[in-house]
Amino acid sequence: MASTAHALHILVKHKELAEDIIQQLKKGAKFHVLAKKHSSCPSGKKGGDLGEFKRGQMVPQFDKVAFGAEILEPHLVKTKLGWHVIKVLYRT
């Protein structure tokens, strides 16, 4: 079982915008460009890059996707912070 993950994310307030971002990504839009444009998280300035983190460091809903969902695919998750579009790059 993986103990660390490296992910990108875009944090927005509205589900509709998050869903639209996922559609743009599926059509070939660049994650880092959309993160810089839309993300309300400070990581948006770095293209949404959260770096490598350990299991349990993120809120539970985020952790579940980071350590359980398909790698390199955009995933939608709601947390108390808002709506996240998450793309897991790898796990170790």
Backbone atoms as SQL, in Angstrom:
CREATE TABLE atoms (id INTEGER PRIMARY KEY, chain TEXT, resi INTEGER, resn TEXT, atom TEXT, x REAL, y REAL, z REAL);
INSERT INTO atoms VALUES
  (1, 'A', 1, 'MET', 'N', 0.842, -1.182, 0.000),
  (2, 'A', 1, 'MET', 'CA', 0.000, 0.000, 0.000),
  (3, 'A', 1, 'MET', 'C', 0.888, 1.247, 0.000),
  (4, 'A', 2, 'ALA', 'N', 0.536, 2.210, -0.827),
  (5, 'A', 2, 'ALA', 'CA', 1.329, 3.434, -0.958),
  (6, 'A', 2, 'ALA', 'C', 1.277, 4.265, 0.321),
  (7, 'A', 3, 'SER', 'N', 2.396, 4.875, 0.667),
  (8, 'A', 3, 'SER', 'CA', 2.428, 5.721, 1.853),
  (9, 'A', 3, 'SER', 'C', 2.550, 7.200, 1.498),
  (10, 'A', 4, 'THR', 'N', 2.964, 7.498, 0.249),
  (11, 'A', 4, 'THR', 'CA', 3.005, 8.893, -0.200),
  (12, 'A', 4, 'THR', 'C', 2.376, 9.000, -1.586),
  (13, 'A', 5, 'ALA', 'N', 1.937, 10.221, -1.888),
  (14, 'A', 5, 'ALA', 'CA', 1.376, 10.515, -3.209),
  (15, 'A', 5, 'ALA', 'C', 1.857, 11.893, -3.634),
  (16, 'A', 6, 'HIS', 'N', 1.845, 12.128, -4.919),
  (17, 'A', 6, 'HIS', 'CA', 2.166, 13.451, -5.471),
  (18, 'A', 6, 'HIS', 'C', 0.974, 13.827, -6.336),
  (19, 'A', 7, 'ALA', 'N', 0.369, 14.973, -6.036),
  (20, 'A', 7, 'ALA', 'CA', -0.848, 15.353, -6.750),
  (21, 'A', 7, 'ALA', 'C', -0.856, 16.832, -7.109),
  (22, 'A', 8, 'LEU', 'N', -1.676, 17.126, -8.106),
  (23, 'A', 8, 'LEU', 'CA', -2.012, 18.489, -8.491),
  (24, 'A', 8, 'LEU', 'C', -3.471, 18.692, -8.122),
  (25, 'A', 9, 'HIS', 'N', -3.845, 19.926, -7.803),
  (26, 'A', 9, 'HIS', 'CA', -5.274, 20.164, -7.583),
  (27, 'A', 9, 'HIS', 'C', -5.650, 21.598, -7.902),
  (28, 'A', 10, 'ILE', 'N', -6.931, 21.761, -8.183),
  (29, 'A', 10, 'ILE', 'CA', -7.525, 23.068, -8.421),
  (30, 'A', 10, 'ILE', 'C', -8.692, 23.173, -7.447),
  (31, 'A', 11, 'LEU', 'N', -8.698, 24.205, -6.631),
  (32, 'A', 11, 'LEU', 'CA', -9.745, 24.403, -5.637),
  (33, 'A', 11, 'LEU', 'C', -10.657, 25.546, -6.078),
  (34, 'A', 12, 'VAL', 'N', -11.961, 25.243, -6.182),
  (35, 'A', 12, 'VAL', 'CA', -12.955, 26.261, -6.563),
  (36, 'A', 12, 'VAL', 'C', -14.146, 26.166, -5.610),
  (37, 'A', 13, 'LYS', 'N', -14.980, 27.198, -5.620),
  (38, 'A', 13, 'LYS', 'CA', -16.130, 27.234, -4.713),
  (39, 'A', 13, 'LYS', 'C', -17.354, 26.514, -5.275),
  (40, 'A', 14, 'HIS', 'N', -17.484, 26.435, -6.603),
  (41, 'A', 14, 'HIS', 'CA', -18.717, 25.917, -7.204),
  (42, 'A', 14, 'HIS', 'C', -18.495, 24.625, -7.992),
  (43, 'A', 15, 'LYS', 'N', -19.382, 23.676, -7.776),
  (44, 'A', 15, 'LYS', 'CA', -19.306, 22.378, -8.446),
  (45, 'A', 15, 'LYS', 'C', -19.342, 22.528, -9.962),
  (46, 'A', 16, 'GLU', 'N', -20.169, 23.449, -10.458),
  (47, 'A', 16, 'GLU', 'CA', -20.298, 23.632, -11.912),
  (48, 'A', 16, 'GLU', 'C', -18.959, 24.011, -12.534),
  (49, 'A', 17, 'LEU', 'N', -18.216, 24.893, -11.878),
  (50, 'A', 17, 'LEU', 'CA', -16.900, 25.289, -12.394),
  (51, 'A', 17, 'LEU', 'C', -15.939, 24.110, -12.353),
  (52, 'A', 18, 'ALA', 'N', -15.968, 23.351, -11.272),
  (53, 'A', 18, 'ALA', 'CA', -15.091, 22.175, -11.162),
  (54, 'A', 18, 'ALA', 'C', -15.399, 21.172, -12.278),
  (55, 'A', 19, 'GLU', 'N', -16.674, 20.947, -12.545),
  (56, 'A', 19, 'GLU', 'CA', -17.065, 20.019, -13.618),
  (57, 'A', 19, 'GLU', 'C', -16.623, 20.551, -14.980),
  (58, 'A', 20, 'ASP', 'N', -16.741, 21.869, -15.178),
  (59, 'A', 20, 'ASP', 'CA', -16.296, 22.478, -16.430),
  (60, 'A', 20, 'ASP', 'C', -14.780, 22.321, -16.599),
  (61, 'A', 21, 'ILE', 'N', -14.032, 22.481, -15.524),
  (62, 'A', 21, 'ILE', 'CA', -12.576, 22.313, -15.574),
  (63, 'A', 21, 'ILE', 'C', -12.228, 20.881, -15.973),
  (64, 'A', 22, 'ILE', 'N', -12.930, 19.912, -15.424),
  (65, 'A', 22, 'ILE', 'CA', -12.680, 18.515, -15.781),
  (66, 'A', 22, 'ILE', 'C', -12.946, 18.292, -17.271),
  (67, 'A', 23, 'GLN', 'N', -14.023, 18.875, -17.791),
  (68, 'A', 23, 'GLN', 'CA', -14.318, 18.729, -19.224),
  (69, 'A', 23, 'GLN', 'C', -13.206, 19.351, -20.069),
  (70, 'A', 24, 'GLN', 'N', -12.716, 20.520, -19.648),
  (71, 'A', 24, 'GLN', 'CA', -11.616, 21.160, -20.376),
  (72, 'A', 24, 'GLN', 'C', -10.364, 20.283, -20.365),
  (73, 'A', 25, 'LEU', 'N', -10.078, 19.664, -19.211),
  (74, 'A', 25, 'LEU', 'CA', -8.916, 18.781, -19.118),
  (75, 'A', 25, 'LEU', 'C', -9.066, 17.580, -20.049),
  (76, 'A', 26, 'LYS', 'N', -10.261, 17.027, -20.120),
  (77, 'A', 26, 'LYS', 'CA', -10.507, 15.870, -20.990),
  (78, 'A', 26, 'LYS', 'C', -10.362, 16.234, -22.461),
  (79, 'A', 27, 'LYS', 'N', -10.532, 17.531, -22.775),
  (80, 'A', 27, 'LYS', 'CA', -10.377, 17.998, -24.159),
  (81, 'A', 27, 'LYS', 'C', -8.943, 18.437, -24.448),
  (82, 'A', 28, 'GLY', 'N', -8.053, 18.269, -23.461),
  (83, 'A', 28, 'GLY', 'CA', -6.647, 18.564, -23.709),
  (84, 'A', 28, 'GLY', 'C', -6.093, 19.817, -23.067),
  (85, 'A', 29, 'ALA', 'N', -6.896, 20.526, -22.279),
  (86, 'A', 29, 'ALA', 'CA', -6.385, 21.727, -21.602),
  (87, 'A', 29, 'ALA', 'C', -5.271, 21.325, -20.627),
  (88, 'A', 30, 'LYS', 'N', -4.363, 22.233, -20.391),
  (89, 'A', 30, 'LYS', 'CA', -3.234, 21.979, -19.486),
  (90, 'A', 30, 'LYS', 'C', -3.638, 22.262, -18.041),
  (91, 'A', 31, 'PHE', 'N', -3.378, 21.295, -17.172),
  (92, 'A', 31, 'PHE', 'CA', -3.766, 21.403, -15.763),
  (93, 'A', 31, 'PHE', 'C', -3.184, 22.661, -15.136),
  (94, 'A', 32, 'HIS', 'N', -1.881, 22.893, -15.344),
  (95, 'A', 32, 'HIS', 'CA', -1.227, 24.023, -14.680),
  (96, 'A', 32, 'HIS', 'C', -1.810, 25.371, -15.112),
  (97, 'A', 33, 'VAL', 'N', -2.252, 25.461, -16.366),
  (98, 'A', 33, 'VAL', 'CA', -2.842, 26.708, -16.861),
  (99, 'A', 33, 'VAL', 'C', -4.185, 26.958, -16.176),
  (100, 'A', 34, 'LEU', 'N', -5.007, 25.913, -16.078),
  (101, 'A', 34, 'LEU', 'CA', -6.313, 26.054, -15.428),
  (102, 'A', 34, 'LEU', 'C', -6.155, 26.318, -13.932),
  (103, 'A', 35, 'ALA', 'N', -5.159, 25.710, -13.309),
  (104, 'A', 35, 'ALA', 'CA', -4.921, 25.941, -11.879),
  (105, 'A', 35, 'ALA', 'C', -4.551, 27.399, -11.623),
  (106, 'A', 36, 'LYS', 'N', -3.676, 27.937, -12.441),
  (107, 'A', 36, 'LYS', 'CA', -3.267, 29.334, -12.267),
  (108, 'A', 36, 'LYS', 'C', -4.441, 30.282, -12.475),
  (109, 'A', 37, 'LYS', 'N', -5.334, 29.924, -13.372),
  (110, 'A', 37, 'LYS', 'CA', -6.478, 30.783, -13.697),
  (111, 'A', 37, 'LYS', 'C', -7.601, 30.692, -12.668),
  (112, 'A', 38, 'HIS', 'N', -7.893, 29.492, -12.162),
  (113, 'A', 38, 'HIS', 'CA', -9.099, 29.283, -11.365),
  (114, 'A', 38, 'HIS', 'C', -8.898, 28.955, -9.888),
  (115, 'A', 39, 'SER', 'N', -7.776, 28.377, -9.500),
  (116, 'A', 39, 'SER', 'CA', -7.647, 27.846, -8.138),
  (117, 'A', 39, 'SER', 'C', -7.567, 28.942, -7.084),
  (118, 'A', 40, 'SER', 'N', -8.324, 28.747, -6.007),
  (119, 'A', 40, 'SER', 'CA', -8.271, 29.685, -4.887),
  (120, 'A', 40, 'SER', 'C', -7.225, 29.253, -3.849),
  (121, 'A', 41, 'CYS', 'N', -6.583, 28.125, -4.079),
  (122, 'A', 41, 'CYS', 'CA', -5.528, 27.640, -3.189),
  (123, 'A', 41, 'CYS', 'C', -4.201, 28.301, -3.576),
  (124, 'A', 42, 'PRO', 'N', -3.352, 28.615, -2.593),
  (125, 'A', 42, 'PRO', 'CA', -2.035, 29.179, -2.915),
  (126, 'A', 42, 'PRO', 'C', -1.223, 28.318, -3.896),
  (127, 'A', 43, 'SER', 'N', -1.475, 27.003, -3.913),
  (128, 'A', 43, 'SER', 'CA', -0.759, 26.124, -4.840),
  (129, 'A', 43, 'SER', 'C', -1.092, 26.435, -6.297),
  (130, 'A', 44, 'GLY', 'N', -2.178, 27.167, -6.534),
  (131, 'A', 44, 'GLY', 'CA', -2.554, 27.536, -7.907),
  (132, 'A', 44, 'GLY', 'C', -1.445, 28.286, -8.625),
  (133, 'A', 45, 'LYS', 'N', -0.699, 29.097, -7.869),
  (134, 'A', 45, 'LYS', 'CA', 0.412, 29.848, -8.459),
  (135, 'A', 45, 'LYS', 'C', 1.499, 28.926, -8.993),
  (136, 'A', 46, 'LYS', 'N', 1.553, 27.705, -8.446),
  (137, 'A', 46, 'LYS', 'CA', 2.536, 26.705, -8.884),
  (138, 'A', 46, 'LYS', 'C', 1.873, 25.679, -9.806),
  (139, 'A', 47, 'GLY', 'N', 0.805, 26.069, -10.444),
  (140, 'A', 47, 'GLY', 'CA', 0.111, 25.154, -11.344),
  (141, 'A', 47, 'GLY', 'C', -0.677, 24.076, -10.619),
  (142, 'A', 48, 'GLY', 'N', -0.971, 24.315, -9.344),
  (143, 'A', 48, 'GLY', 'CA', -1.742, 23.359, -8.557),
  (144, 'A', 48, 'GLY', 'C', -0.904, 22.263, -7.922),
  (145, 'A', 49, 'ASP', 'N', 0.406, 22.351, -8.055),
  (146, 'A', 49, 'ASP', 'CA', 1.289, 21.291, -7.553),
  (147, 'A', 49, 'ASP', 'C', 1.363, 21.296, -6.030),
  (148, 'A', 50, 'LEU', 'N', 0.930, 20.203, -5.418),
  (149, 'A', 50, 'LEU', 'CA', 0.982, 20.056, -3.966),
  (150, 'A', 50, 'LEU', 'C', 2.248, 19.343, -3.510),
  (151, 'A', 51, 'GLY', 'N', 3.020, 18.846, -4.479),
  (152, 'A', 51, 'GLY', 'CA', 4.219, 18.099, -4.126),
  (153, 'A', 51, 'GLY', 'C', 3.845, 16.727, -3.586),
  (154, 'A', 52, 'GLU', 'N', 4.817, 16.105, -2.946),
  (155, 'A', 52, 'GLU', 'CA', 4.590, 14.778, -2.376),
  (156, 'A', 52, 'GLU', 'C', 4.122, 14.937, -0.932),
  (157, 'A', 53, 'PHE', 'N', 3.132, 14.148, -0.538),
  (158, 'A', 53, 'PHE', 'CA', 2.602, 14.210, 0.815),
  (159, 'A', 53, 'PHE', 'C', 2.301, 12.812, 1.311),
  (160, 'A', 54, 'LYS', 'N', 2.213, 12.683, 2.636),
  (161, 'A', 54, 'LYS', 'CA', 1.973, 11.381, 3.263),
  (162, 'A', 54, 'LYS', 'C', 0.484, 11.139, 3.457),
  (163, 'A', 55, 'ARG', 'N', 0.140, 9.865, 3.523),
  (164, 'A', 55, 'ARG', 'CA', -1.233, 9.467, 3.827),
  (165, 'A', 55, 'ARG', 'C', -1.636, 10.114, 5.157),
  (166, 'A', 56, 'GLY', 'N', -2.814, 10.723, 5.188),
  (167, 'A', 56, 'GLY', 'CA', -3.300, 11.358, 6.409),
  (168, 'A', 56, 'GLY', 'C', -2.985, 12.835, 6.534),
  (169, 'A', 57, 'GLN', 'N', -2.149, 13.375, 5.650),
  (170, 'A', 57, 'GLN', 'CA', -1.814, 14.802, 5.715),
  (171, 'A', 57, 'GLN', 'C', -2.934, 15.688, 5.189),
  (172, 'A', 58, 'MET', 'N', -3.720, 15.166, 4.266),
  (173, 'A', 58, 'MET', 'CA', -4.816, 15.933, 3.664),
  (174, 'A', 58, 'MET', 'C', -6.127, 15.571, 4.357),
  (175, 'A', 59, 'VAL', 'N', -7.169, 16.362, 4.102),
  (176, 'A', 59, 'VAL', 'CA', -8.480, 16.038, 4.669),
  (177, 'A', 59, 'VAL', 'C', -8.917, 14.671, 4.138),
  (178, 'A', 60, 'PRO', 'N', -9.732, 13.930, 4.907),
  (179, 'A', 60, 'PRO', 'CA', -10.069, 12.543, 4.543),
  (180, 'A', 60, 'PRO', 'C', -10.603, 12.335, 3.119),
  (181, 'A', 61, 'GLN', 'N', -11.491, 13.212, 2.649),
  (182, 'A', 61, 'GLN', 'CA', -12.052, 13.043, 1.309),
  (183, 'A', 61, 'GLN', 'C', -10.958, 13.169, 0.235),
  (184, 'A', 62, 'PHE', 'N', -10.037, 14.089, 0.457),
  (185, 'A', 62, 'PHE', 'CA', -8.928, 14.299, -0.473),
  (186, 'A', 62, 'PHE', 'C', -8.001, 13.089, -0.436),
  (187, 'A', 63, 'ASP', 'N', -7.690, 12.635, 0.772),
  (188, 'A', 63, 'ASP', 'CA', -6.815, 11.475, 0.964),
  (189, 'A', 63, 'ASP', 'C', -7.351, 10.233, 0.239),
  (190, 'A', 64, 'LYS', 'N', -8.659, 10.041, 0.321),
  (191, 'A', 64, 'LYS', 'CA', -9.280, 8.868, -0.306),
  (192, 'A', 64, 'LYS', 'C', -8.992, 8.836, -1.805),
  (193, 'A', 65, 'VAL', 'N', -9.102, 9.986, -2.461),
  (194, 'A', 65, 'VAL', 'CA', -8.814, 10.059, -3.899),
  (195, 'A', 65, 'VAL', 'C', -7.313, 9.944, -4.141),
  (196, 'A', 66, 'ALA', 'N', -6.526, 10.659, -3.361),
  (197, 'A', 66, 'ALA', 'CA', -5.074, 10.669, -3.563),
  (198, 'A', 66, 'ALA', 'C', -4.470, 9.273, -3.459),
  (199, 'A', 67, 'PHE', 'N', -5.049, 8.437, -2.596),
  (200, 'A', 67, 'PHE', 'CA', -4.473, 7.110, -2.386),
  (201, 'A', 67, 'PHE', 'C', -5.318, 5.968, -2.939),
  (202, 'A', 68, 'GLY', 'N', -6.445, 6.293, -3.577),
  (203, 'A', 68, 'GLY', 'CA', -7.288, 5.211, -4.062),
  (204, 'A', 68, 'GLY', 'C', -7.784, 5.334, -5.490),
  (205, 'A', 69, 'ALA', 'N', -7.782, 6.538, -6.031),
  (206, 'A', 69, 'ALA', 'CA', -8.348, 6.741, -7.369),
  (207, 'A', 69, 'ALA', 'C', -7.296, 6.519, -8.460),
  (208, 'A', 70, 'GLU', 'N', -7.781, 6.436, -9.675),
  (209, 'A', 70, 'GLU', 'CA', -6.912, 6.199, -10.823),
  (210, 'A', 70, 'GLU', 'C', -5.905, 7.340, -10.998),
  (211, 'A', 71, 'ILE', 'N', -4.676, 6.975, -11.259),
  (212, 'A', 71, 'ILE', 'CA', -3.593, 7.939, -11.453),
  (213, 'A', 71, 'ILE', 'C', -3.731, 8.621, -12.821),
  (214, 'A', 72, 'LEU', 'N', -3.372, 9.899, -12.863),
  (215, 'A', 72, 'LEU', 'CA', -3.331, 10.738, -14.064),
  (216, 'A', 72, 'LEU', 'C', -4.704, 11.080, -14.650),
  (217, 'A', 73, 'GLU', 'N', -5.774, 10.761, -13.930),
  (218, 'A', 73, 'GLU', 'CA', -7.126, 11.131, -14.352),
  (219, 'A', 73, 'GLU', 'C', -7.651, 12.210, -13.411),
  (220, 'A', 74, 'PRO', 'N', -8.386, 13.206, -13.932),
  (221, 'A', 74, 'PRO', 'CA', -8.948, 14.219, -13.035),
  (222, 'A', 74, 'PRO', 'C', -10.129, 13.656, -12.245),
  (223, 'A', 75, 'HIS', 'N', -10.174, 13.971, -10.961),
  (224, 'A', 75, 'HIS', 'CA', -11.243, 13.506, -10.077),
  (225, 'A', 75, 'HIS', 'C', -11.837, 14.701, -9.342),
  (226, 'A', 76, 'LEU', 'N', -13.141, 14.635, -9.086),
  (227, 'A', 76, 'LEU', 'CA', -13.852, 15.704, -8.404),
  (228, 'A', 76, 'LEU', 'C', -14.140, 15.284, -6.962),
  (229, 'A', 77, 'VAL', 'N', -13.797, 16.154, -6.011),
  (230, 'A', 77, 'VAL', 'CA', -14.003, 15.855, -4.600),
  (231, 'A', 77, 'VAL', 'C', -14.493, 17.111, -3.888),
  (232, 'A', 78, 'LYS', 'N', -15.499, 16.945, -3.027),
  (233, 'A', 78, 'LYS', 'CA', -15.971, 18.060, -2.203),
  (234, 'A', 78, 'LYS', 'C', -15.422, 17.903, -0.790),
  (235, 'A', 79, 'THR', 'N', -14.869, 18.999, -0.267),
  (236, 'A', 79, 'THR', 'CA', -14.424, 19.041, 1.126),
  (237, 'A', 79, 'THR', 'C', -14.984, 20.322, 1.747),
  (238, 'A', 80, 'LYS', 'N', -14.684, 20.534, 3.002),
  (239, 'A', 80, 'LYS', 'CA', -15.138, 21.761, 3.666),
  (240, 'A', 80, 'LYS', 'C', -14.501, 23.012, 3.040),
  (241, 'A', 81, 'LEU', 'N', -13.432, 22.823, 2.294),
  (242, 'A', 81, 'LEU', 'CA', -12.734, 23.941, 1.652),
  (243, 'A', 81, 'LEU', 'C', -13.370, 24.344, 0.328),
  (244, 'A', 82, 'GLY', 'N', -14.116, 23.424, -0.285),
  (245, 'A', 82, 'GLY', 'CA', -14.729, 23.680, -1.592),
  (246, 'A', 82, 'GLY', 'C', -14.649, 22.445, -2.466),
  (247, 'A', 83, 'TRP', 'N', -14.646, 22.653, -3.768),
  (248, 'A', 83, 'TRP', 'CA', -14.570, 21.572, -4.754),
  (249, 'A', 83, 'TRP', 'C', -13.151, 21.477, -5.292),
  (250, 'A', 84, 'HIS', 'N', -12.611, 20.282, -5.269),
  (251, 'A', 84, 'HIS', 'CA', -11.249, 20.045, -5.741),
  (252, 'A', 84, 'HIS', 'C', -11.281, 19.218, -7.020),
  (253, 'A', 85, 'VAL', 'N', -10.509, 19.641, -7.998),
  (254, 'A', 85, 'VAL', 'CA', -10.194, 18.792, -9.140),
  (255, 'A', 85, 'VAL', 'C', -8.797, 18.273, -8.834),
  (256, 'A', 86, 'ILE', 'N', -8.683, 16.965, -8.673),
  (257, 'A', 86, 'ILE', 'CA', -7.422, 16.357, -8.248),
  (258, 'A', 86, 'ILE', 'C', -6.874, 15.461, -9.349),
  (259, 'A', 87, 'LYS', 'N', -5.593, 15.586, -9.597),
  (260, 'A', 87, 'LYS', 'CA', -4.894, 14.701, -10.533),
  (261, 'A', 87, 'LYS', 'C', -3.684, 14.133, -9.792),
  (262, 'A', 88, 'VAL', 'N', -3.715, 12.835, -9.545),
  (263, 'A', 88, 'VAL', 'CA', -2.618, 12.165, -8.852),
  (264, 'A', 88, 'VAL', 'C', -1.544, 11.817, -9.892),
  (265, 'A', 89, 'LEU', 'N', -0.326, 12.261, -9.656),
  (266, 'A', 89, 'LEU', 'CA', 0.765, 11.991, -10.584),
  (267, 'A', 89, 'LEU', 'C', 1.396, 10.630, -10.342),
  (268, 'A', 90, 'TYR', 'N', 1.622, 10.298, -9.057),
  (269, 'A', 90, 'TYR', 'CA', 2.183, 8.983, -8.711),
  (270, 'A', 90, 'TYR', 'C', 2.017, 8.724, -7.231),
  (271, 'A', 91, 'ARG', 'N', 2.227, 7.477, -6.851),
  (272, 'A', 91, 'ARG', 'CA', 2.235, 7.066, -5.443),
  (273, 'A', 91, 'ARG', 'C', 3.484, 6.227, -5.196),
  (274, 'A', 92, 'THR', 'N', 3.989, 6.301, -3.958),
  (275, 'A', 92, 'THR', 'CA', 5.142, 5.463, -3.588),
  (276, 'A', 92, 'THR', 'C', 4.852, 4.721, -2.297);
